[in-house]
Amino acid sequence: MSIDPGGAPAVAQPVADGAVAPAAPVVEQAPVVAAEPSPVAPADAAPIVETPVEPSDHTKTASLLEEAGKVEDPAKPAEEPKPGEEPPTEPQAEKPAMVYEPFKTPEGVTLLPEQVDNYTKVLSEHGISQEAGQALLDRHLAACTEYAAMVDKGVLERQHQAFADFRANEAKKIMGDPVLGGAGFNTTKVAVAEMRDHFVSDAPRGSDRYKAEMAEFNQFLSNTGAGDMLPLWRLLNNVARKFKEPAPAAVDYRPPADIGRPPKLSGRAMLYDKSGQ
């Protein structure tokens, strides 16, 4: 009896004389795979428990309108802060506002009261002293002066040129007006000037108030360009026409003394009067 490599005993078969016995069939066995050891959790590890998550229902959340009529119960104790949340802090009392003396400004610079109030409010909120506030203001005004010096001078020149062109165009309208301009412009100038001089002030001519109000009126004309505008000239010219219009002729409404009476005729006129024939 022979031993099979796989371990199973082979049974001997009788063999005739002179014959070769066939070889025993070899049976192939499937390879044996060793199972991997299952991981062993440490003894001190807590068991993992999966908690089912319930879907949130938005219909269970109260709306703002529902919450509007609710009144907090004063006897209800305040809710304790959740872990990780800081408890609400008590509102701190406002610091008393600091009082500042009037700040110094360069000559020609005037601060508006609302500007000073806003400035001192900021200084007081940050606890800035009078000296530091004055230093900050000085730096600010110096920066403003430097910026003004850096402005292109051509801008101002172009503005003056544009205003001069505007006045020239308006003056052309007066010259070309059929009533005020043309050949009668010199007459219009005299009439307009007389009305200006007459109504610019109610003070006596030549008095200090008259001169001051005339200078104020001329400054108004210069600043606005109204002195070269047709509507003002037309207004003054119309006033002159009404003001200098000749008065109507006097009419004596008294009837003659002999009206309604027969004329008095002399004796000779009565002899030779042929009017009744």
ABEGO torsion letter per residue (X at the ends): XBBBAAGBBBBBBBBBBGBBBBBBBBBBBBBBBBBBBBBBBBAABBBBBBBBBBBBBAAABBBAAAAAABBBBAABBBBBBBBGBBBBBBBBBBBBBBBBBBBBBBBGBBBBAAAAAAAAAAAAAAGBBAAAAAAAAAAAAAAAAAAAAABBAAAAAAAAAAAAAAAAAAAAAAAABAAABEAAAAAAAAAAAAAAAAAABABBBGBAAAAAAAAAAAAAAAAAGAAABAAAAAAAAAAAAAAABBBBBBBBABBBAABGBBBBBBAAAAAABAAAX
